[in-house]
Amino acid sequence: MFPPRPLLAGLALALSSTAALADARSLDIVAPWEITGADPATSGYVFGRMRVAETLVDTDADGRPAPGLATAWHQADDGLGWRFTLRDDARFHDGSPVTAEAVVSSLEHALAKPGILDSAPITAIEADGNEVVISLAQAFAPLPALLAHSTTLILAPAAYGDDGQVTAVIASGPYRVESLTPPQRLTVSRFDDYWGEAPEIEQASYLAVGRGETRALMAESGDADIVFTLDPASLARLSRHDRLDLHAEPLPRTIVLKTNAGHPFLDDDRARRALGLAIDRTGIASGLLRHPEAAAVELFPESLGPWHLGLEADAARDLDQARGLLAELGWEANDNGILERDGEPFRLTLRTFSDRPELPLVATALQDQWRELGVDLEVAVGNASEIPSGHRDGSLELGLMARNYGLVPDPLGTLLDDFGSDPDAMGGDWGAMGWSDAELADWLDSLRHEADPDARSELATRVARRLHEAMPVIPVAWYQQTAAVNGELEGFSIDALERSYRIDELRWSE
């Protein structure tokens, strides 16, 4: 027997109302990273992850370049130019079309500011019909990969003021900005004229919360639906909550020690190798990070293909060899077990930051492990900005940080920034300090224009091996991105390249 028509109508109305409420329910995301302003040059990672803005080139599930605002691209026969064909149905959030002229203007603004495009020998960016033409002084094979970086997000002409500064985030993604309150909050709503598939979730917010304990409490209390970057202790506690789903994904991001290779204690690669040999990476990965497979004796994880050397972390600690290398440099233990040379103790300060909650824990472990070697290490926990500022003013001795070598689909862009192709260069803020290698610079230069896959793989392996031998930065562990997710959300996944929070793929369960 069927229900009477009035009851069916009432049920339909109730279901419709429930669906509308679910559709309007805001998705609240919490992560550590502050929003420094509206400019993609400084905060593009937030606007990209929240699916507000898009790049010419996207990435696929395997991290390879894929169509974004450009549907196709090709390199000129002489290697000195690239043409990117735009999709013809994309519109900005103010209703204006995404034209080649608009894209050119946005990329020129990006090129005028510090960013990933600095590493490309670009001489001109021009519009030709529905194509964007980028001319180069010399061939540069990884250009499409660089155009997937968050500093190259495409904004509408109306986003810029007369002085070229970004005054509003007007982009082309499936979500548009409703409010932006730096340094903490961003709210977005669904953009109904998006060229691609419309998201199911209508509204979302992003909140920057620096303290890991606070983020964990927000997941626990239900004040946030997705919380990223949790420390191991919080993950263990949250795993007992039935209404939360926990996720972890290995990333091409490495916890590294940035060394000041110009410091008199660190200017010989034997000293840096000794510090590396004294690290119990397996103990740190298992005991602190709770991921034994995260132990890293080399910079690049297996996901980065030919950049990965396949070295074993279990046999990487050798205190006797470390002591021998330092003895060659004139270091001897005093009565307190601290190494001395010419009456000066081997004492260094390690700077790190708590935005990534595991870093202070790892720093404390390093302090204990190096004490066995005879190195007196002081740990200073401050702001992340203190590492690049210490690089620039020369005061940094050691910095513990997490460096993402997969910011673009080809690690070359990051490596050019970190280690430079100029043998006289000082290195990037997050890369080499007081160290250069002319041969490695030549290999990086060759990778700029080499198109043959086998030759590129061989050069990549050479670069990785040289960095392992010289250790201008010392690898400790490969990073695991973690997230606590409201169990009522469906479709959640972690982007290993950290380009997107994939909120346009989520839906509320019924």
C-alpha positions as CSV (number, residue, x, y, z in Angstrom):
1,M,0.0,0.0,0.0
2,F,1.3,3.4,-1.0
3,P,1.5,6.4,1.4
4,P,-1.2,9.0,0.8
5,R,-0.3,11.9,-1.6
6,P,-0.1,14.6,1.2
7,L,2.4,12.4,3.1
8,L,4.5,11.9,0.0
9,A,4.5,15.6,-0.7
10,G,5.6,16.3,2.9
11,L,8.4,13.8,2.7
12,A,9.6,15.3,-0.5
13,L,9.5,18.8,1.1
14,A,11.5,17.5,4.1
15,L,14.1,15.8,1.9
16,S,14.4,18.9,-0.2
17,S,14.9,21.1,2.9
18,T,17.4,18.6,4.3
19,A,19.4,18.6,1.0
20,A,19.3,22.4,0.9
21,L,20.7,22.6,4.5
22,A,23.4,20.1,3.7
23,D,24.3,22.0,0.6
24,A,24.6,25.3,2.5
25,R,26.6,23.7,5.4
26,S,30.0,25.3,5.6
27,L,33.1,23.1,5.4
28,D,35.6,24.4,8.0
29,I,39.3,23.7,7.4
30,V,42.1,24.4,9.8
31,A,45.8,24.3,9.0
32,P,49.0,26.0,10.3
33,W,49.8,28.3,7.5
34,E,49.0,32.0,7.8
35,I,47.7,34.1,4.9
36,T,50.1,37.0,4.5
37,G,47.9,38.9,2.0
38,A,46.0,38.7,-1.3
39,D,49.1,38.3,-3.6
40,P,49.8,34.8,-4.9
41,A,53.5,35.6,-4.6
42,T,53.1,35.2,-0.8
43,S,49.8,33.4,-0.2
44,G,49.1,31.6,-3.4
45,Y,49.3,28.2,-1.7
46,V,46.2,29.0,0.3
47,F,44.2,30.2,-2.7
48,G,45.3,27.2,-4.7
49,R,44.5,24.7,-2.0
50,M,41.1,26.2,-1.4
51,R,40.4,25.9,-5.1
52,V,39.9,29.7,-5.5
53,A,42.6,30.2,-8.2
54,E,44.0,28.1,-11.0
55,T,47.3,27.8,-12.9
56,L,47.9,27.3,-16.6
57,V,49.2,23.8,-15.9
58,D,47.7,21.4,-13.4
59,T,48.9,18.0,-12.2
60,D,47.4,14.6,-12.5
61,A,47.1,11.9,-9.7
62,D,50.6,10.8,-10.4
63,G,52.1,14.3,-10.1
64,R,52.6,14.8,-13.8
65,P,51.7,18.0,-15.7
66,A,48.1,18.0,-16.8
67,P,45.7,20.5,-18.4
68,G,44.6,23.4,-16.2
69,L,43.5,26.7,-17.7
70,A,45.6,25.6,-20.7
71,T,44.3,22.5,-22.5
72,A,47.6,21.9,-24.4
73,W,51.1,23.2,-24.9
74,H,54.1,22.6,-27.1
75,Q,57.7,23.7,-27.3
76,A,59.2,25.3,-30.4
77,D,61.6,23.3,-32.5
78,D,64.5,25.5,-31.4
79,G,63.5,25.1,-27.7
80,L,63.3,28.9,-27.3
81,G,59.5,29.3,-27.0
82,W,56.4,27.6,-25.6
83,R,52.8,28.0,-26.7
84,F,49.9,27.3,-24.3
85,T,46.4,27.0,-25.7
86,L,43.7,28.3,-23.4
87,R,40.3,26.6,-22.8
88,D,37.6,28.7,-24.3
89,D,35.0,28.4,-21.6
90,A,36.7,29.7,-18.5
91,R,35.6,32.8,-16.7
92,F,36.8,34.9,-13.8
93,H,34.7,35.4,-10.7
94,D,33.8,38.9,-11.9
95,G,32.3,37.5,-15.0
96,S,35.0,38.5,-17.4
97,P,36.5,35.8,-19.7
98,V,39.9,34.2,-19.2
99,T,41.6,35.6,-22.2
100,A,45.2,35.2,-23.4
101,E,45.7,39.0,-22.6
102,A,44.5,38.5,-19.1
103,V,46.8,35.5,-18.5
104,V,49.8,37.4,-19.9
105,S,49.1,40.3,-17.6
106,S,48.9,38.0,-14.6
107,L,52.1,36.1,-15.5
108,E,53.9,39.4,-16.0
109,H,52.9,40.4,-12.5
110,A,54.2,37.1,-11.2
111,L,57.5,37.4,-13.1
112,A,58.1,40.9,-11.6
113,K,58.1,39.4,-8.0
114,P,60.3,36.8,-6.3
115,G,59.0,33.4,-7.2
116,I,59.5,30.1,-9.1
117,L,59.5,31.9,-12.5
118,D,62.9,33.5,-11.5
119,S,64.6,30.2,-12.5
120,A,63.3,30.3,-16.1
121,P,65.1,32.4,-18.7
122,I,62.0,34.2,-19.8
123,T,62.4,37.1,-22.2
124,A,58.8,37.8,-23.1
125,I,55.2,36.7,-22.4
126,E,52.7,37.6,-25.2
127,A,49.2,36.8,-26.3
128,D,48.5,35.4,-29.8
129,G,44.8,34.8,-30.3
130,N,43.8,32.1,-27.8
131,E,47.4,31.2,-27.0
132,V,49.9,32.4,-24.5
133,V,53.4,32.5,-26.0
134,I,56.4,32.5,-23.7
135,S,59.8,33.3,-25.2
136,L,63.1,32.2,-23.7
137,A,66.7,33.2,-23.9
138,Q,67.7,29.5,-23.8
139,A,65.8,26.3,-23.9
140,F,64.0,25.4,-20.6
141,A,62.4,22.0,-20.6
142,P,60.6,22.2,-17.2
143,L,58.7,25.4,-17.9
144,P,55.2,23.7,-17.9
145,A,56.0,22.3,-14.5
146,L,56.9,25.7,-13.1
147,L,53.6,27.1,-14.4
148,A,51.8,24.7,-12.0
149,H,53.3,26.5,-9.0
150,S,51.1,28.6,-6.7
151,T,53.0,31.8,-7.3
152,T,51.8,31.6,-11.0
153,L,48.1,31.5,-10.2
154,I,46.1,33.4,-12.8
155,L,44.1,36.4,-11.6
156,A,41.7,38.7,-13.4
157,P,42.8,42.2,-14.6
158,A,40.4,43.7,-12.0
159,A,42.5,42.0,-9.2
160,Y,45.3,44.5,-9.6
161,G,45.5,48.2,-8.6
162,D,47.1,50.9,-10.7
163,D,50.4,50.2,-8.9
164,G,50.4,46.5,-9.8
165,Q,49.6,45.3,-6.3
166,V,46.9,42.7,-5.8
167,T,43.9,44.3,-4.2
168,A,41.4,41.5,-4.5
169,V,41.6,37.7,-5.2
170,I,39.5,37.5,-8.4
171,A,40.3,34.2,-10.1
172,S,38.7,31.4,-12.0
173,G,38.4,28.4,-9.6
174,P,35.3,26.5,-8.5
175,Y,35.2,28.7,-5.4
176,R,35.2,32.5,-5.1
177,V,36.4,34.6,-2.2
178,E,33.6,35.9,0.1
179,S,36.0,37.4,2.8
180,L,39.7,37.5,3.4
181,T,41.0,38.5,6.8
182,P,44.8,38.1,6.9
183,P,46.7,36.5,8.5
184,Q,44.1,33.9,9.7
185,R,40.8,33.6,7.8
186,L,39.4,33.0,4.4
187,T,35.8,32.2,3.5
188,V,34.7,31.0,0.0
189,S,31.5,30.1,-1.8
190,R,30.8,28.0,-4.9
191,F,31.3,29.8,-8.2
192,D,28.3,28.7,-10.3
193,D,29.9,29.8,-13.6
194,Y,32.9,27.5,-13.2
195,W,34.0,25.9,-16.4
196,G,34.4,22.4,-14.8
197,E,32.2,20.2,-12.7
198,A,30.3,22.1,-10.0
199,P,31.3,21.3,-6.4
200,E,28.6,19.8,-4.1
201,I,29.7,21.8,-1.1
202,E,28.5,25.4,-1.4
203,Q,30.6,27.2,1.3
204,A,33.9,26.6,3.0
205,S,36.3,28.4,5.3
206,Y,40.0,28.3,6.1
207,L,41.5,29.2,9.5
208,A,45.2,29.4,10.2
209,V,46.0,28.1,13.7
210,G,49.7,27.8,14.5
211,R,49.6,25.6,17.6
212,G,49.2,21.9,16.9
213,E,47.5,21.3,20.3
214,T,44.8,23.9,19.4
215,R,44.2,22.3,16.0
216,A,43.8,18.9,17.5
217,L,41.3,20.2,20.1
218,M,39.3,21.8,17.3
219,A,39.1,18.4,15.5
220,E,38.1,16.7,18.8
221,S,35.4,19.3,19.6
222,G,33.9,19.4,16.1
223,D,34.9,23.1,15.7
224,A,36.6,22.1,12.4
225,D,35.7,19.5,9.8
226,I,39.2,19.0,8.4
227,V,42.4,19.6,10.4
228,F,45.8,19.3,8.7
229,T,49.3,18.6,10.2
230,L,48.9,16.9,13.5
231,D,51.6,15.7,15.8
232,P,51.9,11.9,16.6
233,A,50.5,12.3,20.1
234,S,47.4,14.1,18.9
235,L,46.9,11.5,16.2
236,A,47.0,8.7,18.7
237,R,44.4,10.5,20.9
238,L,42.1,11.4,18.0
239,S,42.2,7.8,16.7
240,R,39.9,6.9,19.6
241,H,37.1,9.2,18.3
242,D,34.6,7.3,16.3
243,R,33.3,10.4,14.4
244,L,36.7,11.2,13.0
245,D,38.6,9.6,10.1
246,L,42.4,9.9,10.2
247,H,44.5,10.1,7.1
248,A,48.2,10.1,6.4
249,E,50.0,10.3,3.1
250,P,53.8,10.3,2.3
251,L,54.8,13.5,0.6
252,P,57.9,14.6,-1.4
253,R,58.7,16.8,1.5
254,T,61.8,16.1,3.5
255,I,62.7,17.1,7.0
256,V,66.2,18.5,6.6
257,L,68.9,20.3,8.4
258,K,70.0,23.4,6.6
259,T,73.7,24.0,7.3
260,N,75.7,27.2,7.2
261,A,78.6,25.7,5.2
262,G,80.4,29.0,5.6
263,H,80.6,28.5,9.4
264,P,84.1,27.5,10.5
265,F,82.8,24.3,12.2
266,L,80.8,23.3,9.1
267,D,82.8,24.5,6.1
268,D,84.4,21.1,5.4
269,D,82.0,18.4,4.0
270,R,83.5,15.9,6.5
271,A,82.0,17.8,9.4
272,R,78.6,17.9,7.7
273,R,78.8,14.2,6.9
274,A,79.8,13.4,10.5
275,L,76.7,15.2,11.7
276,G,74.6,13.1,9.3
277,L,76.3,9.9,10.4
278,A,75.4,10.7,14.1
279,I,71.6,10.8,13.4
280,D,69.5,7.9,14.4
281,R,66.9,8.4,11.6
282,T,65.2,5.1,12.2
283,G,64.7,5.9,15.9
284,I,63.3,9.4,15.0
285,A,60.9,8.0,12.4
286,S,59.6,5.1,14.6
287,G,59.6,6.7,18.0
288,L,58.7,10.3,17.3
289,L,57.0,10.4,13.9
290,R,55.3,6.9,14.3
291,H,56.1,6.1,10.7
292,P,59.2,3.8,10.5
293,E,59.2,4.1,6.7
294,A,59.8,7.9,7.0
295,A,63.5,7.5,7.9
296,A,65.4,9.4,5.2
297,V,69.2,9.1,4.6
298,E,68.7,11.0,1.2
299,L,66.8,14.1,0.1
300,F,64.4,12.6,-2.4
301,P,61.8,9.9,-1.7
302,E,61.0,7.1,-4.1
303,S,58.0,9.0,-5.6
304,L,60.5,11.4,-7.3
305,G,61.9,8.6,-9.5
306,P,65.5,9.1,-10.8
307,W,66.2,11.6,-8.0
308,H,65.9,8.8,-5.5
309,L,69.1,6.8,-4.9
310,G,67.6,3.9,-2.9
311,L,69.9,4.2,0.1
312,E,69.1,2.2,3.3
313,A,68.4,4.3,6.4
314,D,68.9,1.4,8.9
315,A,72.7,1.3,8.4
316,A,73.2,5.0,8.1
317,R,74.2,5.7,11.7
318,D,77.9,5.2,12.4
319,L,79.2,7.1,15.4
320,D,82.7,5.7,15.1
321,Q,83.0,6.9,11.5
322,A,81.6,10.3,12.5
323,R,84.2,10.6,15.3
324,G,86.9,9.7,12.9
325,L,85.9,12.4,10.4
326,L,85.8,15.0,13.1
327,A,89.2,13.8,14.4
328,E,90.6,14.4,11.0
329,L,89.5,18.0,11.4
330,G,91.3,18.4,14.7
331,W,88.4,17.9,17.1
332,E,89.1,16.1,20.4
333,A,86.8,15.4,23.3
334,N,87.3,17.3,26.6
335,D,86.7,16.1,30.1
336,N,83.0,16.7,29.7
337,G,82.8,14.7,26.5
338,I,82.3,17.8,24.3
339,L,84.5,18.2,21.3
340,E,87.0,21.0,21.3
341,R,89.4,22.5,18.7
342,D,92.0,25.2,19.6
343,G,90.2,25.6,23.0
344,E,86.8,26.2,21.4
345,P,83.9,23.8,22.0
346,F,81.9,22.4,19.1
347,R,78.8,24.4,20.0
348,L,76.0,25.2,17.5
349,T,72.5,26.7,17.6
350,L,69.7,25.0,15.7
351,R,66.7,27.1,14.8
352,T,63.4,25.5,14.1
353,F,59.6,26.4,14.4
354,S,56.5,24.8,15.9
355,D,54.1,25.5,12.9
356,R,55.0,21.9,12.0
357,P,54.6,20.3,15.4
358,E,57.0,17.4,14.8
359,L,60.0,19.7,14.2
360,P,60.7,20.7,17.9
361,L,60.5,17.0,18.8
362,V,63.0,16.1,16.1
363,A,65.3,19.0,17.2
364,T,65.3,17.7,20.8
365,A,66.2,14.2,19.5
366,L,69.0,15.6,17.5
367,Q,70.3,17.5,20.5
368,D,70.5,14.2,22.4
369,Q,72.0,12.2,19.6
370,W,74.7,14.7,18.8
371,R,75.6,15.0,22.5
372,E,76.8,11.4,22.1
373,L,79.1,12.6,19.3
374,G,80.3,15.4,21.5
375,V,78.5,18.3,19.8
376,D,76.8,20.8,22.2
377,L,73.6,21.8,20.4
378,E,71.3,24.5,21.6
379,V,67.7,24.4,20.2
380,A,65.9,27.7,19.5
381,V,62.2,27.3,18.6
382,G,60.8,30.5,17.0
383,N,59.1,31.6,13.8
384,A,59.6,29.9,10.5
385,S,60.7,33.3,9.1
386,E,63.8,33.2,11.3
387,I,65.4,30.6,9.0
388,P,65.4,32.6,5.8
389,S,66.2,35.8,7.7
390,G,69.1,34.1,9.3
391,H,70.2,33.0,5.9
392,R,70.2,36.5,4.5
393,D,72.0,38.1,7.5
394,G,74.5,35.3,7.9
395,S,73.5,34.5,11.5
396,L,72.0,31.0,10.9
397,E,74.2,28.1,12.0
398,L,71.7,25.3,11.5
399,G,68.0,25.3,10.6
400,L,65.6,22.3,11.0
401,M,62.7,22.6,8.5
402,A,60.5,20.6,6.1
403,R,61.3,21.3,2.4
404,N,58.9,20.2,-0.4
405,Y,60.8,19.1,-3.4
406,G,57.5,18.4,-5.2
407,L,56.2,22.0,-5.2
408,V,56.0,21.6,-9.0
409,P,55.8,18.3,-10.9
410,D,59.6,18.6,-11.7
411,P,61.9,19.0,-8.7
412,L,64.3,21.0,-10.8
413,G,62.4,24.2,-10.2
414,T,62.9,23.9,-6.4
415,L,66.5,22.8,-6.8
416,L,67.4,25.7,-9.0
417,D,66.0,28.0,-6.3
418,D,67.7,26.1,-3.5
419,F,71.1,25.4,-5.0
420,G,71.2,27.8,-8.0
421,S,72.9,27.3,-11.3
422,D,75.4,30.1,-10.6
423,P,78.5,28.7,-8.8
424,D,79.0,32.0,-7.1
425,A,75.4,32.2,-5.8
426,M,74.7,31.9,-2.2
427,G,71.7,29.6,-2.6
428,G,68.1,30.0,-1.8
429,D,66.6,31.0,1.6
430,W,65.6,27.4,2.1
431,G,68.6,25.7,0.4
432,A,72.3,25.9,0.4
433,M,74.1,28.5,2.6
434,G,77.7,29.3,2.1
435,W,78.1,26.4,-0.4
436,S,78.3,26.0,-4.1
437,D,79.5,23.4,-6.6
438,A,80.4,24.3,-10.1
439,E,79.9,20.8,-11.5
440,L,76.5,20.5,-9.9
441,A,75.6,23.9,-11.3
442,D,76.5,22.6,-14.8
443,W,74.3,19.6,-14.4
444,L,71.4,21.7,-13.2
445,D,72.0,24.0,-16.2
446,S,71.9,20.9,-18.5
447,L,68.6,19.9,-17.0
448,R,67.1,23.2,-18.0
449,H,67.1,22.3,-21.7
450,E,67.6,18.6,-21.9
451,A,64.5,16.9,-23.3
452,D,65.7,13.3,-23.6
453,P,64.1,11.3,-20.7
454,D,67.1,9.0,-20.3
455,A,69.6,11.9,-20.2
456,R,67.4,13.7,-17.7
457,S,67.2,10.7,-15.5
458,E,71.0,10.3,-15.5
459,L,71.6,14.0,-14.7
460,A,69.0,13.8,-11.9
461,T,70.8,10.9,-10.3
462,R,74.1,12.7,-10.5
463,V,72.7,15.8,-8.8
464,A,71.1,13.7,-6.0
465,R,74.3,11.8,-5.4
466,R,76.4,15.0,-5.3
467,L,74.0,16.6,-2.8
468,H,74.2,13.4,-0.7
469,E,78.0,13.5,-0.7
470,A,78.4,17.2,0.1
471,M,75.4,17.5,2.4
472,P,74.7,21.3,2.2
473,V,71.4,20.2,3.7
474,I,71.2,17.0,5.7
475,P,68.1,14.8,5.3
476,V,66.4,13.4,8.4
477,A,62.9,12.1,7.5
478,W,60.4,12.1,4.8
479,Y,57.3,14.0,5.7
480,Q,53.8,12.4,6.2
481,Q,50.9,14.8,5.8
482,T,48.2,14.0,8.3
483,A,44.6,15.0,8.6
484,A,41.6,14.5,11.0
485,V,38.4,14.5,9.0
486,N,34.7,14.7,10.1
487,G,33.3,11.3,9.5
488,E,30.2,12.8,7.8
489,L,32.5,13.9,4.9
490,E,32.8,11.7,1.8
491,G,35.4,11.7,-0.9
492,F,38.4,13.0,1.1
493,S,41.9,12.4,-0.1
494,I,45.3,14.1,0.5
495,D,47.1,15.7,-2.5
496,A,50.7,14.4,-2.3
497,L,51.9,17.6,-4.0
498,E,50.0,19.8,-1.6
499,R,48.5,21.9,-4.4
500,S,44.9,21.3,-3.4
501,Y,42.7,20.4,-0.5
502,R,40.3,18.9,-3.1
503,I,37.3,20.5,-1.4
504,D,35.5,20.5,-4.8
505,E,35.5,16.7,-4.6
506,L,33.9,16.4,-1.2
507,R,30.3,16.0,-0.2
508,W,28.3,15.6,3.0
509,S,26.9,12.1,3.7
510,E,23.1,11.9,3.8
